[in-house]
Amino acid sequence: MAGSEAEQKVVVHVRSAGNAPILKQDKFKISGRDKFLRVIEFLRRQLHQDTLFVYVNSSFSPSPDELIIDLYNVRFWMLSY
């Protein structure tokens, strides 16, 4: 399945909210096959925090086992309405 949708890289743009610290690098690429848990773990390491609240498009908090590519596709679905 070379070139399939799940194998593509997705650019993740992170924005802080409230009094959360700002990351030096706010955009990074991740494989579409990775789970959202990988993003959460990355942010925990970067911010040195055990507890984080992470939202997609400031609207919902996905399950850690959601695939990144599925969340990426939901983003475009949300913009079309």
N, C-alpha and C positions, 0 to 999 in steps of 0.2 A: 504494500500500500504506500509506495513512495509518493511523496507530494500530497498526502492526504491532509485534510483539515487539521486533524489532531497533532500532526507532526510539525506544524508551523510554529514559529516563535511569535509570542504576543508581547507587545510593549505595555508594561504596567506603569501607570503614573500615580504616585502616592502623594496625597496632600494631608497635612496635619490639621487637626481640629482642636478647638479649645486650647488648653495649655500643653498640648503634646509637643515634644521637641521636633524641630525641622531636620529632615535628613539632608546630608550634603549632596547626595545623589537621589533625586526624586523620580527618576525614570530608569527602568531596567527591563531587560528581555527575559522571558521565561518560556519554556516549552509548553505548548498547548496540552500535552499529555500529563503534565504535572498537576497535582491536586492543589487546591487552595491552601491546604495546610502548609505547603512549602512557602507560600507568601507570608503566612502568619509567623512561621518559624524564622524566616529571614528578618522580618521586622522586629521580632523579639530580640534577636541577636544584635541588630543595628542600634536599637533603642535601649537595650539593657533593661527590658521590662518583662515581667512575668505575665501580666494581664494586659490584654489589648482588645479594643473593640474596632473591628475592621469592617467597613461597608463598601459596597460596590455602587458607584454613582450616587453616593450619599443617600441611598434609599433602602438597601436591604443588606443583611449580613448572611452570606452564604454558609452552608455547611462546610466544614474542613475537608470533606471527601469529594466535593464538587470539582470537576475538571476545569482548568483555566479556560480552555477553548469554549466550553459551554457558557461560562460567564461572559466571555468576549462576545459570543453570538447573542446573548440576552441583551447586551448593551445596544446593539443595532436594532433589535426588536423594540426596545423601549423608546428609542429615538423616533421610530416610525409612527408612533401614535400621539 
